[in-house]
Structure formats: C-alpha cells, structure tokens
Amino acid sequence: MKSKIIKNTLILTAITLVFGLLLGISYEITKEPIAKSQIAAKQEAYRLVMPDAEEFQVYEDFDEQEAISILQAGDLSENTIEEVVTAMQAGEALGYVITTTNGNAYGGDITVSVGIALDGTVTGIQFLSISETAGLGMNAARPDFYEQFNDQQVERFVVTKTGASGDGEIDALSGATITSNAVVGNVNAALAYFQEVLKGVNL
C-alpha cells in the first residue's frame, strides 16, 4: 500500500513537472509575439489620435511619482498615467499622446490613449483595453461616444445625462454611467498631467 502511494506521488510529480515545463516553453514562445502585438496596438492608437505625426518619441522626463501627486491633487487617484510620448513632425513637436488607465470601470480597467495638441486641444482618444458589458458599457468604444472629446479645449470634462452642450460636457452612455465616468476620468487624468507638466514645454 505504501509503495503504491509513493508510486502515485511520483507519477503526479512527474506530470506536474512536465506540464510546468510545457507552460514555461509556451510562455517563452508567445512572449515576444504578444509584446510585438501590444507595441503595434499602441502605435496604431497613437497614429489615430495624432494623425499628422510622423513619429512618436518616449517622453524621457516622465516621473511616475510626480504623476501620482498630480492625479491625487486633482481628485483623480483612480487613474494612473501609463506612458507619455511626444508626437513629432519634421523634427518639431505637434503635441503628446498620454496613455492612462482607470480602475473604476464596471468590467475592470479601461486603458486609453489621449492625443493632446500643444495648445491643450484633445485631438482624439483610442481604447487599448476595455471589457465592459456588451450593448452597454462597450458602447464607449463606438465613435459616437468617444468622438465627443475631439477638438475640445477644456481643463476638465464632465458627464451629463441631459444632453451635452459642448464646453467639456460628455453625453453619458445609456445604462452605463459608471463606464462613462471611467472614460472621462481617463481623459481628465491625461489633461491634468498635460496642464501641470507639458503645457508650454514645446511652444
């Protein structure tokens, strides 16, 4: 009986080791393609929100702790600044693309890239990650919602349920106010960082 238990234990251990090895190999095989896919998705988002740019350069002076302080001061601590790049054309800066994540969405984190021109005008937003409810929160990824931000030059956006009149008002998605607030939080976080750190740098 004892020998049978030992034998079964050894078999289970061997199976576990084999599966662990296979998972490790699978991870190594897929790691690079996944990373390349993520980089390509970012670059595509950058081009969509800043279409006149020829290239995008990582903003080297980004300070994570400074970004956290700015968001906390602006009551935007549910957001994080993931990355900042400078949109360039013919060696001159056109503006910035700021990637933010909001952790207060209904279905999990929402990550958005926000294009901001040098004068503070939002040139567009694109989703890098969103997993909201189909037919409700996922409607945030439809142009009729996210294009509301385009070409607006405001310090901060607000969600309204009574019809947006411009000047920073964003029509809430029907049945998905939490998602609407999360996306607006994303964009406001990008604007807060731009206003505190980037505004006037390349003018």
VEXFIMI-439776 format. One line per 5 residues: number of its first residue (from 1); for each residue x, y, z of N, C-alpha, C. Coordinates in steps of 0.001 Angstrom, whole numbers, plus 500000, padded with zeros to 6 digits. Layout:
BEGIN
NUM) X,Y,Z,X,Y,Z,X,Y,Z ~ ...
//
This chain:
BEGIN
1) 500823,498792,500000,500000,500000,500000,500865,501269,500000 ~ 501895,501201,500864,502783,502356,500975,503521,502608,499662 ~ 503969,501505,499037,504689,501636,497769,503784,502197,496669 ~ 502496,501830,496731,501540,502344,495747,501354,503852,495897 ~ 501293,504310,497157,501150,505754,497418,502365,506504,496895
6) 503554,505929,497157,504791,506571,496684,504809,506627,495159 ~ 504389,505506,494535,504365,505452,493073,503428,506505,492489 ~ 502216,506607,493079,501243,507595,492598,501756,509024,492796 ~ 502433,509228,493926,503003,510557,494202,504055,510922,493171 ~ 504900,509948,492839,505940,510183,491836,505338,510468,490463
11) 504273,509742,490125,503604,509965,488841,503010,511370,488769 ~ 502329,511763,489843,501730,513099,489883,502803,514180,489819 ~ 503913,513949,490507,505018,514913,490487,505579,515049,489075 ~ 505737,513898,488414,506272,513908,487046,505333,514655,486097 ~ 504036,514378,486243,503043,515058,485401,503088,516564,485629
16) 503169,516960,486909,503226,518386,487252,504459,519046,486646 ~ 505598,518346,486732,506837,518894,486175,506749,519037,484659 ~ 506169,518039,484009,506035,518089,482542,505145,519246,482121 ~ 503988,519380,482801,503072,520476,482460,503704,521830,482754 ~ 504444,521908,483851,505136,523153,484181,506155,523519,483122
21) 506888,522509,482658,507883,522724,481606,507217,523176,480307 ~ 506107,522520,479962,505383,522888,478738,504841,524306,478811 ~ 504324,524680,479990,503819,526050,480165,504936,527062,480036 ~ 506093,526718,480598,507244,527616,480503,507690,527814,479067 ~ 507743,526700,478328,508129,526768,476915,507110,527581,476123
26) 505825,527330,476411,504759,528055,475715,504857,529545,475978 ~ 505154,529906,477235,505281,531327,477586,506416,531982,476814 ~ 507562,531297,476757,508719,531853,476056,508436,532009,474567 ~ 507693,531059,474006,507376,531117,472579,506433,532273,472256 ~ 505449,532488,473139,504420,533501,472860,504754,534890,473400
31) 505740,534979,474298,506049,536260,474950,506406,537349,473946 ~ 507308,537041,473035,507756,538045,472072,506647,538461,471105 ~ 505896,537506,470504,504787,537929,469628,503739,538782,470341 ~ 503440,538438,471598,502466,539220,472359,502987,540634,472582 ~ 504260,540738,472955,504859,542054,473182,504838,542891,471904
36) 505169,542243,470776,505149,542960,469496,503738,543417,469140 ~ 502760,542564,469432,501360,542903,469160,500914,544093,469994 ~ 501331,544126,471262,500972,545238,472140,501600,546540,471669 ~ 502854,546472,471241,503540,547664,470730,502843,548167,469465 ~ 502473,547234,468587,501790,547611,467344,500446,548267,467650
41) 499716,547746,468644,498421,548320,469019,498599,549737,469552 ~ 499649,549946,470329,499926,551297,470840,500232,552258,469700 ~ 501099,551831,468791,501482,552697,467683,500273,553059,466820 ~ 499389,552093,466616,498177,552358,465838,497289,553365,466562 ~ 497169,553217,467873,496374,554172,468666,496982,555563,468582
46) 498306,555645,468680,498975,556949,468590,498672,557623,467256 ~ 498756,556839,466176,498518,557410,464845,497076,557879,464689 ~ 496143,557165,465295,494734,557536,465179,494409,558821,465934 ~ 495050,559025,467084,494733,560228,467869,495602,561425,467473 ~ 496690,561169,466755,497563,562259,466303,498010,561939,464876
51) 497058,562004,463914,497319,561511,462556,498367,562290,461771 ~ 498661,563523,462156,499641,564306,461412,501078,564015,461831 ~ 501254,563242,462882,502601,562953,463375,503319,561950,462487 ~ 504628,562140,462338,505452,561212,461574,506070,560152,462474 ~ 506299,560507,463729,506884,559564,464672,506492,559953,466095
56) 506696,559016,467005,506362,559231,468410,507572,558880,469267 ~ 507988,559841,470077,509160,559659,470916,508738,559583,472383 ~ 509309,558629,473092,509012,558496,474517,509448,559767,475244 ~ 508572,560294,476077,508886,561486,476871,509785,561061,478031 ~ 511057,561389,477919,512058,560866,478842,511957,561438,480252
61) 511347,562589,480410,511281,563228,481731,510065,562791,482541 ~ 509348,561776,482074,508184,561302,482817,508614,560797,484185 ~ 507924,561291,485222,508198,560912,486606,506919,560313,487189 ~ 506959,559036,487484,505770,558340,487958,505234,558934,489258 ~ 506122,559258,490186,505687,559811,491468,505069,561202,491286
66) 505640,561987,490381,505063,563298,490074,503659,563133,489507 ~ 503488,562158,488619,502168,561906,488022,501158,561507,489088 ~ 501561,560657,490014,500668,560236,491098,500237,561437,491927 ~ 501168,562311,492240,500851,563507,493039,499872,564420,492318 ~ 500074,564577,491011,499185,565435,490217,497768,564874,490218
71) 497646,563574,490027,496321,562949,489980,495648,562989,491352 ~ 496406,562789,492400,495832,562876,493746,495328,564287,494038 ~ 496100,565275,493629,495705,566673,493858,494450,567033,493073 ~ 494249,566387,491930,493088,566675,491090,491918,565752,491338 ~ 491951,565007,492450,490890,564049,492783,490705,563038,491651
76) 491829,562562,491121,491823,561622,490001,492653,560384,490332 ~ 492707,560038,491602,493600,558968,492045,493164,557574,491596 ~ 491950,557441,491035,491531,556151,490487,492191,555883,489133 ~ 492952,556855,488650,493638,556748,487363,495151,556625,487562 ~ 495807,556077,486565,497266,556083,486528,497721,556529,485138
81) 498859,557207,485098,499481,557569,483825,500431,556438,483470 ~ 500182,555784,482353,500981,554632,481951,502202,555035,481122 ~ 502011,555986,480225,503081,556339,479294,502792,557697,478672 ~ 503852,558416,478349,503732,559707,477662,504695,559696,476483 ~ 504179,560034,475304,505040,560153,474127,504797,561503,473471
86) 505830,561995,472808,505727,563253,472066,505483,562937,470601 ~ 504448,563562,470024,504132,563387,468607,504969,564379,467806 ~ 505746,563855,466860,506698,564685,466130,506380,564734,464632 ~ 506681,565879,464023,506587,566028,462567,507708,566953,462121 ~ 508543,566455,461211,509672,567228,460692,510535,567789,461817
91) 510742,566991,462850,511605,567394,463953,510968,568324,464961 ~ 509704,568668,464757,509005,569571,465670,507875,568829,466386 ~ 507644,569214,467645,506571,568588,468420,505217,569134,467987 ~ 504262,568205,467774,502879,568588,467465,502014,568558,468724 ~ 502409,567721,469662,501618,567519,470870,502073,566253,471558
96) 501176,565675,472333,501532,564493,473127,500422,563452,473044 ~ 500813,562204,473251,499841,561140,473459,500100,560579,474858 ~ 499091,560664,475691,499209,560232,477083,498300,559028,477283 ~ 498875,557927,477724,498108,556698,477943,497778,556572,479429 ~ 496496,556406,479724,496032,556346,481108,495175,555106,481338
101) 495139,554666,482580,494269,553559,482978,493370,554015,484120 ~ 492079,553680,483993,491116,553965,485062,490672,552648,485675 ~ 490729,552561,486995,490392,551323,487680,488986,551250,488220 ~ 488141,552231,487878,486789,552289,488440,485698,551934,487435 ~ 486058,551247,486362,485050,550857,485374,484248,549673,485892
106) 483141,549390,485231,482242,548317,485662,482862,546941,485450 ~ 483561,546774,484321,484079,545455,483974,485570,545280,484173 ~ 486215,546220,484837,487662,546138,485023,488333,547399,484519 ~ 489644,547342,484409,490406,548516,483986,490079,548912,482547 ~ 490080,550233,482321,489981,550771,480963,491260,551562,480702
111) 491938,551231,479607,493161,551936,479237,492934,552677,477918 ~ 493299,553938,477921,493005,554822,476791,494248,555641,476443 ~ 494480,555845,475153,495494,556793,474694,494790,558079,474273 ~ 495265,559193,474814,494643,560502,474583,495624,561409,473851 ~ 495218,561911,472685,496040,562866,471955,495719,564280,472396
116) 496750,565048,472695,496565,566447,473131,497539,567325,472364 ~ 497008,568297,471636,497840,569237,470886,498551,570185,471849 ~ 499525,570931,471334,500317,571811,472190,499479,572877,472888 ~ 498346,573254,472290,497501,574268,472919,496486,573665,473886 ~ 496554,572349,474090,495652,571708,475044,494394,571127,474434
121) 494252,571210,473120,493072,570640,472457,493185,569121,472367 ~ 492137,568429,472763,492118,566972,472631,491900,566632,471157 ~ 492844,565893,470589,492759,565551,469165,492082,564208,468934 ~ 491906,563443,470009,491217,562162,469884,491586,561220,471014 ~ 490783,560165,471185,491116,559127,472152,490906,557759,471485
126) 491695,556791,471925,491565,555420,471424,491724,554457,472591 ~ 490946,553379,472573,490990,552387,473642,492066,551339,473370 ~ 492873,551088,474367,493828,549988,474321,493290,548771,475058 ~ 492413,549027,476040,491834,547922,476811,490492,548352,477374 ~ 489456,547547,477104,488119,547797,477662,487352,546476,477647
131) 486713,546137,478777,485975,544877,478895,484639,545115,479587 ~ 483883,546054,479076,482612,546388,479686,481479,545512,479130 ~ 480284,545702,479640,479135,544887,479243,478744,545165,477792 ~ 478588,544108,477016,478180,544246,475614,476833,544958,475524 ~ 476729,545907,474594,475481,546637,474396,475271,547772,475373
136) 476123,547870,476392,476026,548957,477378,477378,549673,477456 ~ 478210,549264,478396,479498,549926,478549,480414,549807,477349 ~ 480302,548689,476609,481151,548533,475428,480834,549554,474348 ~ 479694,550222,474456,479368,551287,473508,480318,552468,473627 ~ 481111,552496,474698,482126,553549,474831,483130,553485,473685
141) 483324,552288,473126,484279,552105,472032,483688,552463,470674 ~ 482464,552992,470671,481830,553430,469422,482177,554898,469166 ~ 482413,555261,467904,482787,556640,467588,481801,557693,468096 ~ 480486,557368,468111,479532,558392,468531,479684,558758,470013 ~ 480369,557911,470778,480684,558291,472158,482059,558947,472240
146) 483112,558225,471814,484454,558743,472097,484828,559955,471245 ~ 484148,560161,470116,484467,561347,469310,483913,562638,469921 ~ 483128,562509,470995,482669,563705,471712,483844,564515,472272 ~ 484949,563831,472547,486110,564517,473128,486897,565315,472086 ~ 486755,564941,470831,487590,565513,469776,487434,567017,469645
151) 488571,567678,469475,488636,569121,469169,488108,570000,470297 ~ 488028,569459,471494,487621,570276,472635,488860,570727,473416 ~ 488857,571998,473775,489960,572573,474553,489394,573035,475898 ~ 489450,572152,476865,488895,572433,478189,489884,571948,479245 ~ 489706,572429,480458,490554,571958,481554,490104,570592,482056
156) 488796,570336,481946,488255,569100,482520,486917,568774,481860 ~ 486665,567509,481631,485394,567062,481081,484471,566612,482207 ~ 483156,566708,481957,482157,566233,482915,481119,565409,482169 ~ 480546,564434,482870,479494,563599,482299,478135,564232,482561 ~ 477284,564241,481544,475926,564744,481706,474923,563723,481186
161) 473755,563691,481798,472680,562799,481339,471564,563573,480650 ~ 471760,564875,480504,470692,565725,479959,471027,566298,478592 ~ 472062,565767,477955,472432,566260,476633,473606,567206,476707 ~ 474698,566849,476057,475905,567665,476105,475725,568937,475294 ~ 476206,570037,475841,476134,571319,475152,477504,571796,474709
166) 478491,570880,474693,479864,571287,474406,480530,571769,475679 ~ 481611,572517,475542,482316,573080,476696,482656,572011,477734 ~ 483095,570856,477252,483560,569827,478165,482507,568860,478651 ~ 481273,569007,478200,480232,568064,478607,480233,566848,477681 ~ 480118,565659,478293,480095,564404,477548,478796,563683,477862
171) 478046,563345,476830,476793,562590,476996,477091,561214,477565 ~ 476466,560878,478686,476644,559552,479281,476049,558477,478381 ~ 476654,557323,478396,476086,556161,477705,474831,555713,478431 ~ 473792,555378,477697,472556,554901,478309,472808,553603,479066 ~ 472483,553608,480347,472648,552418,481174,474079,552103,481550
176) 474999,553029,481306,476415,552760,481585,477122,554020,482087 ~ 476543,554622,483113,477136,555844,483671,478506,555568,484285 ~ 478672,554393,484891,479962,554054,485508,481058,554022,484450 ~ 480761,553402,483327,481728,553357,482230,482014,554757,481705 ~ 480969,555551,481550,481127,556924,481058,482047,557716,481969
181) 481825,557592,483266,482662,558310,484235,484104,557826,484193 ~ 484279,556518,483994,485632,555965,483934,486399,556523,482741 ~ 485756,556565,481577,486428,557080,480380,486739,558564,480538 ~ 485794,559320,481074,486036,560740,481322,487185,560899,482318 ~ 487256,560010,483305,488373,560037,484249,489703,559813,483552
186) 489730,558876,482603,490930,558644,481798,491409,559944,481138 ~ 490482,560586,480452,490838,561783,479679,491218,562929,480614 ~ 490490,563079,481709,490826,564143,482663,492199,563931,483291 ~ 492576,562676,483507,493899,562388,484042,494977,562838,483058 ~ 494765,562536,481774,495720,562960,480748,495808,564482,480687
191) 494658,565146,480751,494643,566611,480715,495345,567211,481927 ~ 495129,566616,483098,495764,567128,484319,497277,567043,484207 ~ 497769,565925,483700,499223,565781,483547,499751,566768,482503 ~ 499032,566900,481407,499453,567857,480380,499527,569270,480954 ~ 498492,569690,481641,498418,571050,482158,499504,571346,483190
196) 499839,570350,484012,500809,570562,485077,502253,570398,484623 ~ 502478,569560,483608,503856,569211,483252,504242,569624,481831 ~ 503356,569409,480868,503737,569514,479471,503370,570821,478803 ~ 502351,571497,479309,501863,572716,478667,502964,573764,478594 ~ 503218,574249,477412,504220,575288,477224,505625,574779,477001
201) 505880,573471,477159,507221,572927,477021,507768,573118,475602 ~ 506928,572887,474604,507387,572938,473204,506826,574131,472429 ~ 506259,575108,473141,505747,576284,472444,506849,577308,472201
//
